[in-house]
Amino acid sequence: MEKKKGKILVLDDEKIVLDSVTRILDEENYRVETCRKGEQAVETLKEGGFDILITDLKMPGMDGLQAMEAMLEIDPDLSVIMFTAYSTVDSAVKAMKLGAVDYIRKPFTPDQLTELVEKVMNGRKSRLDKRYREDTFAEIKNAISSTLNLKEVLDLIVQGVVKVMKVKGSSLSLMDKNREKLRIFAYHGLSRNYVNKGPLDSSKSLSDTTLNGKPMWIEVASTDPAVQYPAEAKREGIASILSVPLIIRNKVIGALRVYTSEPRKFSEEEVRFLFSFAEQVALAVENARSYEDLKDECEALRDDLWDYFDKDGWA
């Protein structure tokens, strides 16, 4: 059975309107529940799981504005669409100021309704996805700040990227001293065989673009000439790749990549988010590296001191 596109609650005191909306949205594969009274709609909403409320403004008893306000207190993330007639446009505008996201005038055509519902559903998804990324990013930053161990930092980063971006896998590569090869230092969601397929040549298209400080998206990794190991990508079940540079003090030090199992186009907002995340990653890597270097210097200094002192004092 095909998964439903969303769950919608429709509130209107006219049965003919409820029947019409239900038929239209049911054909578009939405799950629809209806109510004829505001109080009933509030109780139904408490069952949870609704994405959108479509409500009339003028109804006996609890009207649409009162119902909307009550339901937004229960579920602040609920997206609200108002039915309105020409005589109630001012009320619809008021409703939008109180939290409704859009309105539709009666009478409406099936296309007008489905287009508006799709628009609102997409906007809701984008809003919730953005909040999820931001909240998860904050968790990752807190986790990363709790350690200066480079390996732990890198592992936390790739695990976090997979969680935030909801992708198959992620890898973090750093440049070698000669800036000729990218070496994977951490990965998550990928097999060891794929990770060990070979070095990433910085002169190849995907790596070269990234190391020029630009993000690069590959929709079909198994056939794109920019991918250095297309056959291995196909065996691994990788469809799309998004690669962004790691930059510190205007210098590219590596690349952060995400891999999907299905062809995926990333939105501009997702690319901007990953680019911003990569900036934080580069800083975290630099801090961890500095700590590791300082620790190595301290250990070297300690060894030097032992050349001058024995366990009893001066040699």
C-alpha positions, 0 to 999 in steps of 0.5 A: 500500500502506498504511504499516505502523503499526510494527515489532514483535519477538515472543520466545516459545518457544511457536510457538502463541503466536508464530503467534497474536500474529503473526496478531492484529498483522498484521491491525492492520497491524503488521510482525511478526518472531518468535523462539523463543530470546533469543539469536536475538532479540538478533541480529535486533534488531541489524538495527534498525528495531524499535519494540516488543519483546514477550517471554515471561519464562520460556524455556529458555536466555536468559530474557525478562529477560536478553534484554530487558536485552541488547536495551535496551543495543543500543537504549535506545529500544526499548519492551518488553512482557512476557508473564506468567502469574499465577505470574510477576507479580512478575517482570513488575514487576521487568522494568518496573523494569529498563525494560519499559513494561508487561506482559500476562497469558496468556491474553489476548484479541486486543482486550487485545493490540491495545489494549496495543500501541497504547497503548505505540506512542503512548507511544513516539511521544510520548516520541520526539517530545518528545525531538526537539522538545527537541533541535531547540529546543536547536539553534535556541537555540544558532543564535539566540544566535550572532547579534544581527541581527534579520532573521537571528534572525527567519528562524532562528525560523520555520525552526526552528518548522517543523522542530520542529513538523513543520508546513507553515509558520510565520510571526512577526508583530509589532505596529505602534506603534498596536497595531492591525495585526500585520505579518509580519516572517518566514515559512517554508514559505508563498508570498509571495502568501499572506504579502502577502494583507493586514495582520492586524487585531488586532480579528479573532478569531484575532488578538484572542485571541492578543493577549490572551495566549492560544493559539488553534487553528483546525482548518479555516482555510478555513471558520472565521470567526476566520480573516481570509483564509479563501479565501487560506488554502484556496488556500495549502493551509492546513488548521489554524492554531495561534497563540500570543502573543509576550510580554515583560514581560507585554506581547504584542508579536506572534504566532507561528503554525504552519500545517498542510497536513492538519487537525491537533489539537495535543496539550496538550504540543505547545501548552505546548512552542510557548508556551514556545518563544514566550517564548524567541522574544519574548526573542530578538526583544527582545534583537535589537531592543535591539541594533538600536536601540543600533546606530542610536543609535551611528550617529546619534551618529557622524553628529552628531560629524562635524558638529563634526569634519572629516577633519583634526580640528576644524572 
